[in-house]
Amino acid sequence: MTVYRAFAALLLTISVTANQVASAAAPVSQATPINTNTCGAALIVNGAVVREKDTLTNELEKYLRSLGLTEYEIQKDLKWGFSPFPLITTLSKINRFVETGNPGDWTAVEIDERRATISRLPWLALNIADFSWLISAIDTVCQPGMPGMLRGLKDLMRWAPIWTNQKIAPRVWQAINQKILLFGSNDYRSAFLLLRWLMQNGPQPAVYRQTAITLIENAVHSANASLRENAAWMLTYASLLPYSELPRDFRDLLEKDWIDLGINPLLKSSKIHNFFLHSNEAGQCPDMFYGHAGQVLASHSNCQVVDGKFVPIWVGDLLVGAMKTAGDESFLAFRNVEDEQGRLILIAGGVYLVKMETLERAMAQPSGLHLETFDVEPSTFLLNSYSNDGANLINQVLGVKPEVASSQQPGDEREIWRAILHRLGKF
């Protein structure tokens, strides 16, 4: 049973249904004050129970745990989600969201109000029964020119049990998919996470898979000739679908530039997965390249290892890569690994984010960490647009000629990348 269906069934056990609440509560158009100090077991609006806080908290805890969050992360998210905020004080203000108007005419406070509604859905769920304003709030957090145009939608993922049983739920699922189609090319990391979640939990997985294919095809058609410029989005999209379902032109590009099964054979594992939400970020910067290349690649040469250290990671009996524990921590894959669905969950030379819990364990066990399961989020290939300053290191560690090491021509970049793959193949 999917998470979506499981929570839909769970929510049916609540003593007062959404329809009963809607009929008993005051119309949204009235300026009924919201109780910003809600702390009790249940909130009463005009004599009707809107939500029981303990029930809602339990629902959300179970759901966030199913997404793979740690207990610390769950409690942190719940503390934020249930925190009241002063901008929304009456139901009439919520009703204003239905009247979208021209976003260019909104004041900064009005924009903040709309953004805050999604991040604080648990708090609002204790206070109101009508969620018809939610589509307008979605439109607000996804606008051209905004950094991370899909980032706000991840709060809809985080608080899904609140809205999936609402009458507006079909429109919300549709709105999320439409926003991914519109802005996914500009925010591919958020698009990746949202599409993975939609395909696993949403009511129309075939529709979402087609959205994924469309995004990947659009990215290929606008791809840069330079390997470095394609590194981040190609690694991210490579694990979005089973390999056989990825567009043919994307697979051709991946195999031409990034994957060499002759050097790094394809392995299979059911113990490595993507995760949806996390608290550990790692930047894509020159230090990422210097850290991983200087530590891991230099370990098979006569060169001195660059500052910091790396921690080998085993999943079962398989050495899959190493964690960089200096600076922004991240994981470098040594292997090409396919999961039980046929997705390329790891690609040799790919850099991945890991959960904070895994990072803390790796730092406590510097000689090597053995895991039963391993959760990752793709970030970028090691050779990326931030590795342009690494020519000396590439020449010194990999033995690549200086004129090739400093080149950004596709043919020379492929030579550098093959040298990296050969070095990783020694582990």
C-alpha positions as CSV (number, residue, x, y, z in Angstrom):
1,M,0.0,0.0,0.0
2,T,1.4,3.4,-0.9
3,V,2.0,6.1,1.7
4,Y,-0.8,8.1,0.1
5,R,-3.4,5.3,0.5
6,A,-2.2,4.3,3.9
7,F,-2.6,7.8,5.3
8,A,-5.9,8.3,3.5
9,A,-7.2,5.2,5.4
10,L,-5.7,6.3,8.7
11,L,-7.3,9.7,8.5
12,L,-10.8,8.1,8.0
13,T,-10.5,6.9,11.6
14,I,-10.7,10.5,13.0
15,S,-14.0,10.9,14.8
16,V,-15.1,14.0,12.9
17,T,-14.8,13.9,9.2
18,A,-13.7,16.8,7.0
19,N,-17.2,17.2,5.6
20,Q,-18.7,17.4,9.0
21,V,-16.2,19.9,10.1
22,A,-16.7,22.0,7.0
23,S,-20.5,22.2,7.5
24,A,-20.1,23.0,11.2
25,A,-17.3,25.6,11.0
26,A,-17.8,29.2,10.2
27,P,-17.7,30.2,6.5
28,V,-14.2,31.1,5.5
29,S,-15.3,34.5,4.3
30,Q,-16.1,35.6,7.9
31,A,-13.4,37.2,9.9
32,T,-13.3,34.5,12.5
33,P,-10.2,35.0,14.7
34,I,-7.7,32.3,14.7
35,N,-6.4,31.1,18.1
36,T,-2.6,31.8,17.8
37,N,-2.0,30.2,21.2
38,T,-3.5,26.7,20.3
39,C,-1.9,24.2,22.7
40,G,-4.8,22.0,23.8
41,A,-5.7,18.5,22.8
42,A,-8.4,19.8,20.4
43,L,-9.4,23.2,18.8
44,I,-13.0,24.2,18.7
45,V,-14.3,26.5,16.0
46,N,-18.0,27.4,16.4
47,G,-18.6,24.2,18.4
48,A,-16.9,21.8,16.0
49,V,-13.6,20.0,16.4
50,V,-11.3,21.1,13.6
51,R,-8.3,18.9,14.5
52,E,-6.9,17.1,17.5
53,K,-3.3,18.0,17.9
54,D,-2.2,14.7,19.3
55,T,-3.9,12.8,16.5
56,L,-2.3,15.0,13.8
57,T,1.1,14.9,15.4
58,N,1.0,11.1,15.4
59,E,0.0,11.0,11.8
60,L,2.8,13.3,10.8
61,E,5.4,11.5,12.8
62,K,4.6,8.2,11.1
63,Y,4.6,9.8,7.7
64,L,7.9,11.7,8.2
65,R,9.5,8.5,9.5
66,S,8.3,6.7,6.3
67,L,10.3,9.3,4.3
68,G,13.4,8.3,6.1
69,L,13.9,11.2,8.5
70,T,15.6,10.7,11.8
71,E,13.8,11.3,15.1
72,Y,15.7,14.5,15.5
73,E,14.8,15.7,12.1
74,I,11.1,14.8,12.6
75,Q,10.9,16.7,15.9
76,K,12.6,19.7,14.3
77,D,10.2,19.7,11.4
78,L,7.1,19.3,13.7
79,K,8.3,22.1,16.0
80,W,8.5,24.5,13.0
81,G,5.3,23.3,11.4
82,F,3.2,23.7,14.5
83,S,4.7,27.1,15.4
84,P,2.1,29.9,15.1
85,F,3.0,33.0,13.1
86,P,1.5,36.5,13.4
87,L,0.9,37.3,9.7
88,I,-2.2,35.1,9.5
89,T,-4.7,36.1,12.2
90,T,-8.2,35.7,10.7
91,L,-10.0,33.3,8.4
92,S,-10.8,36.2,6.1
93,K,-7.1,36.6,5.4
94,I,-6.9,33.0,4.4
95,N,-9.8,33.5,2.1
96,R,-8.0,36.3,0.3
97,F,-5.6,33.7,-1.1
98,V,-8.4,32.5,-3.4
99,E,-8.3,35.9,-5.0
100,T,-4.9,35.6,-6.6
101,G,-4.9,38.8,-8.5
102,N,-1.7,40.1,-10.0
103,P,1.4,38.8,-8.1
104,G,3.2,41.9,-9.1
105,D,0.8,44.0,-7.0
106,W,1.3,42.0,-3.8
107,T,3.2,43.6,-0.9
108,A,6.2,41.8,0.7
109,V,4.0,40.9,3.7
110,E,1.3,39.4,1.4
111,I,3.9,37.3,-0.3
112,D,5.4,36.1,3.0
113,E,1.9,35.2,4.2
114,R,1.3,33.0,1.2
115,R,4.7,31.3,1.5
116,A,4.3,30.8,5.2
117,T,1.0,28.9,4.8
118,I,2.6,25.9,3.1
119,S,5.5,25.6,5.6
120,R,3.1,26.0,8.6
121,L,0.3,23.7,7.4
122,P,0.2,21.7,10.7
123,W,-0.5,24.9,12.6
124,L,-3.2,25.9,10.1
125,A,-4.8,22.4,10.2
126,L,-5.5,22.9,13.9
127,N,-7.3,26.1,13.1
128,I,-9.3,25.8,9.8
129,A,-11.2,23.2,7.9
130,D,-11.3,24.9,4.4
131,F,-8.1,24.5,2.3
132,S,-9.5,26.0,-0.9
133,W,-6.8,28.7,-0.8
134,L,-4.0,26.2,-1.1
135,I,-3.7,26.3,-5.0
136,S,-3.2,30.1,-4.8
137,A,-0.5,29.5,-2.2
138,I,1.2,27.1,-4.5
139,D,1.1,29.6,-7.3
140,T,2.8,32.1,-4.9
141,V,5.8,29.9,-4.1
142,C,6.4,29.0,-7.7
143,Q,7.1,32.1,-9.8
144,P,9.6,32.8,-12.6
145,G,12.8,34.4,-11.4
146,M,12.5,33.1,-7.8
147,P,15.5,31.1,-6.6
148,G,14.7,27.5,-6.1
149,M,11.3,27.8,-7.9
150,L,10.1,24.4,-6.7
151,R,11.7,24.4,-3.2
152,G,8.5,25.5,-1.5
153,L,6.6,22.5,-2.9
154,K,8.8,20.2,-0.7
155,D,6.7,21.5,2.2
156,L,3.7,20.0,0.5
157,M,5.6,16.7,0.5
158,R,6.5,17.1,4.1
159,W,2.9,17.8,5.2
160,A,1.0,15.5,2.8
161,P,-1.2,13.8,5.4
162,I,-2.8,17.2,6.0
163,W,-4.1,17.8,2.5
164,T,-4.4,14.4,0.9
165,N,-7.8,13.8,2.5
166,Q,-9.1,17.2,1.5
167,K,-11.5,17.7,-1.4
168,I,-8.9,19.9,-3.0
169,A,-6.3,17.1,-3.1
170,P,-6.7,16.2,-6.8
171,R,-6.1,19.8,-7.7
172,V,-3.0,19.9,-5.5
173,W,-1.5,16.8,-7.1
174,Q,-2.1,18.3,-10.5
175,A,-0.7,21.7,-9.5
176,I,2.5,20.1,-8.2
177,N,3.0,18.2,-11.5
178,Q,2.3,21.3,-13.6
179,K,4.8,23.4,-11.6
180,I,7.4,20.7,-12.1
181,L,6.8,20.8,-15.9
182,L,7.0,24.6,-15.9
183,F,10.1,25.1,-13.6
184,G,11.8,21.8,-13.4
185,S,14.5,22.8,-15.9
186,N,15.5,25.7,-13.6
187,D,15.4,23.7,-10.4
188,Y,16.3,20.1,-11.3
189,R,17.2,19.0,-7.8
190,S,13.8,19.9,-6.4
191,A,12.1,18.4,-9.5
192,F,14.0,15.2,-8.9
193,L,12.9,14.9,-5.3
194,L,9.3,15.8,-6.0
195,L,9.0,13.5,-9.0
196,R,10.4,10.5,-7.0
197,W,7.9,11.3,-4.3
198,L,5.0,11.7,-6.7
199,M,5.8,8.5,-8.5
200,Q,5.8,6.6,-5.2
201,N,2.8,8.2,-3.5
202,G,0.7,10.1,-6.0
203,P,-2.5,8.9,-7.6
204,Q,-1.3,9.0,-11.2
205,P,2.3,7.5,-11.4
206,A,2.1,7.1,-15.2
207,V,1.5,10.9,-15.5
208,Y,4.4,11.7,-13.3
209,R,6.7,9.3,-15.2
210,Q,5.9,11.1,-18.4
211,T,6.7,14.4,-16.7
212,A,10.1,13.0,-15.8
213,I,10.7,11.8,-19.3
214,T,9.7,15.3,-20.7
215,L,12.1,17.1,-18.3
216,I,15.0,14.8,-19.2
217,E,14.4,15.1,-22.9
218,N,14.3,18.9,-22.6
219,A,17.5,18.9,-20.7
220,V,19.3,16.8,-23.3
221,H,18.1,19.0,-26.1
222,S,19.6,22.1,-24.4
223,A,22.8,20.2,-23.1
224,N,26.1,22.0,-23.1
225,A,29.0,20.5,-25.2
226,S,31.2,20.6,-22.1
227,L,31.0,17.6,-19.8
228,R,31.6,19.8,-16.8
229,E,28.5,21.9,-17.5
230,N,26.3,18.8,-17.7
231,A,27.6,17.0,-14.7
232,A,25.0,18.0,-12.0
233,W,21.8,17.5,-13.9
234,M,22.9,14.3,-15.7
235,L,23.9,12.5,-12.4
236,T,20.6,13.7,-10.8
237,Y,18.3,12.5,-13.6
238,A,20.2,9.2,-14.2
239,S,18.6,7.6,-11.2
240,L,15.1,9.1,-11.6
241,L,13.7,6.2,-13.7
242,P,14.7,2.6,-14.4
243,Y,17.6,2.7,-16.8
244,S,15.6,1.0,-19.6
245,E,12.9,3.7,-19.3
246,L,15.2,6.7,-19.6
247,P,15.1,8.5,-23.0
248,R,17.4,6.9,-25.5
249,D,19.3,10.1,-26.3
250,F,19.9,10.6,-22.5
251,R,21.4,7.1,-22.2
252,D,23.6,7.6,-25.3
253,L,25.0,10.8,-23.7
254,L,25.5,9.2,-20.4
255,E,27.3,6.2,-21.9
256,K,29.4,8.4,-24.2
257,D,30.6,10.8,-21.5
258,W,30.2,9.3,-18.0
259,I,29.8,5.5,-17.7
260,D,32.3,2.9,-18.8
261,L,31.1,-0.6,-17.7
262,G,34.4,-2.0,-18.9
263,I,36.2,-0.1,-16.2
264,N,33.5,-0.1,-13.5
265,P,31.2,-3.1,-14.0
266,L,27.5,-2.8,-13.1
267,L,26.6,-4.3,-9.8
268,K,23.1,-4.8,-8.2
269,S,21.9,-4.0,-4.7
270,S,18.6,-3.7,-3.0
271,K,20.1,-1.9,0.0
272,I,20.8,1.5,-1.5
273,H,18.0,4.0,-1.9
274,N,17.2,7.7,-2.6
275,F,15.7,9.7,0.3
276,F,13.3,12.6,0.1
277,L,14.1,15.0,2.8
278,H,17.3,15.7,4.8
279,S,19.2,18.3,6.8
280,N,22.7,17.8,5.5
281,E,23.6,20.1,2.5
282,A,27.0,20.1,0.7
283,G,27.9,22.8,-1.8
284,Q,29.1,22.2,-5.3
285,C,32.4,24.1,-5.2
286,P,36.1,23.8,-5.9
287,D,36.6,22.3,-2.4
288,M,34.4,19.4,-3.3
289,F,36.7,18.5,-6.2
290,Y,39.9,19.1,-4.3
291,G,38.6,17.3,-1.3
292,H,37.6,14.1,-3.1
293,A,40.2,14.1,-5.7
294,G,43.0,15.0,-3.4
295,Q,42.0,12.4,-0.7
296,V,40.6,9.5,-2.7
297,L,42.4,9.6,-6.0
298,A,45.8,10.5,-4.5
299,S,45.6,7.4,-2.2
300,H,46.6,5.3,-5.2
301,S,49.5,7.5,-6.2
302,N,52.8,8.8,-4.7
303,C,51.2,12.2,-4.1
304,Q,50.5,13.7,-0.7
305,V,46.9,13.5,0.3
306,V,45.2,16.9,0.5
307,D,43.9,18.2,3.8
308,G,41.2,16.2,5.5
309,K,40.5,12.5,5.3
310,F,38.0,10.1,3.8
311,V,36.1,7.3,5.3
312,P,35.4,4.1,3.3
313,I,31.8,3.0,3.2
314,W,30.7,-0.6,2.8
315,V,27.1,-1.7,2.2
316,G,27.0,-5.3,3.2
317,D,30.2,-6.7,1.8
318,L,30.5,-4.2,-1.0
319,L,32.8,-1.2,-0.8
320,V,30.7,1.4,-2.5
321,G,32.7,4.6,-2.0
322,A,34.1,7.0,0.5
323,M,32.8,10.0,2.7
324,K,34.7,13.2,2.7
325,T,34.6,14.5,6.2
326,A,36.5,17.8,5.8
327,G,34.6,20.9,4.8
328,D,31.1,20.2,3.4
329,E,30.8,16.5,3.8
330,S,29.7,14.4,0.8
331,F,30.1,10.9,-0.6
332,L,32.1,9.8,-3.7
333,A,30.9,6.6,-5.4
334,F,33.5,4.0,-6.5
335,R,30.9,1.7,-8.1
336,N,28.1,1.6,-10.7
337,V,25.1,0.1,-8.7
338,E,21.6,-0.7,-10.0
339,D,18.8,-1.0,-7.5
340,E,15.9,-3.5,-7.5
341,Q,13.9,-1.3,-9.8
342,G,16.7,-1.1,-12.4
343,R,17.7,2.5,-11.5
344,L,21.3,3.6,-11.5
345,I,21.3,4.4,-7.8
346,L,25.1,5.0,-7.8
347,I,27.4,5.9,-10.7
348,A,31.2,5.7,-10.3
349,G,32.6,9.2,-9.9
350,G,29.3,10.6,-8.8
351,V,29.2,12.8,-5.6
352,Y,26.1,12.3,-3.4
353,L,24.6,13.8,-0.3
354,V,23.9,11.5,2.7
355,K,21.8,11.7,5.8
356,M,23.2,13.6,8.8
357,E,22.9,10.3,10.8
358,T,25.2,8.5,8.3
359,L,27.6,11.4,8.4
360,E,27.9,11.4,12.1
361,R,28.5,7.7,12.2
362,A,31.2,8.0,9.5
363,M,33.0,10.7,11.5
364,A,32.9,8.5,14.6
365,Q,34.4,5.5,12.6
366,P,37.2,7.0,10.5
367,S,38.7,3.6,9.6
368,G,35.5,2.7,7.7
369,L,31.7,2.4,8.1
370,H,29.7,-0.8,7.5
371,L,26.0,-0.2,6.7
372,E,23.1,-2.6,6.2
373,T,21.3,0.1,4.1
374,F,22.5,3.4,2.6
375,D,20.4,6.4,1.5
376,V,21.8,9.0,-0.9
377,E,20.8,12.0,-3.0
378,P,22.7,12.7,-6.2
379,S,24.6,16.0,-6.4
380,T,27.1,16.1,-9.3
381,F,29.8,14.2,-11.0
382,L,33.3,14.8,-9.6
383,L,34.4,16.5,-12.8
384,N,32.1,19.5,-12.9
385,S,32.1,23.3,-13.6
386,Y,33.8,23.9,-10.2
387,S,36.8,21.7,-11.0
388,N,38.2,24.0,-13.7
389,D,40.9,25.2,-11.2
390,G,42.0,21.6,-10.5
391,A,44.4,21.2,-13.5
392,N,47.5,20.9,-11.4
393,L,45.9,18.3,-9.2
394,I,44.6,16.4,-12.3
395,N,48.1,16.5,-13.8
396,Q,49.8,15.5,-10.5
397,V,47.4,12.8,-9.3
398,L,46.2,11.3,-12.5
399,G,49.3,11.8,-14.7
400,V,47.2,13.6,-17.4
401,K,49.3,15.9,-19.6
402,P,49.2,19.6,-18.5
403,E,47.6,20.8,-21.7
404,V,44.8,18.2,-21.4
405,A,44.4,18.7,-17.7
406,S,43.6,22.4,-18.2
407,S,41.4,21.9,-21.3
408,Q,37.7,22.3,-21.3
409,Q,37.2,20.7,-24.7
410,P,34.8,17.7,-24.6
411,G,37.5,15.2,-26.0
412,D,40.0,16.2,-23.4
413,E,37.4,16.2,-20.6
414,R,36.6,12.6,-21.6
415,E,40.2,11.7,-21.3
416,I,40.4,13.2,-17.8
417,W,37.2,11.4,-16.8
418,R,38.4,8.0,-18.0
419,A,41.6,8.6,-15.9
420,I,39.4,9.2,-12.9
421,L,37.3,6.1,-13.6
422,H,40.4,4.0,-13.9
423,R,41.7,5.2,-10.6
424,L,38.3,4.5,-8.9
425,G,38.4,1.0,-10.5
426,K,41.4,0.2,-8.4
427,F,39.4,0.2,-5.1
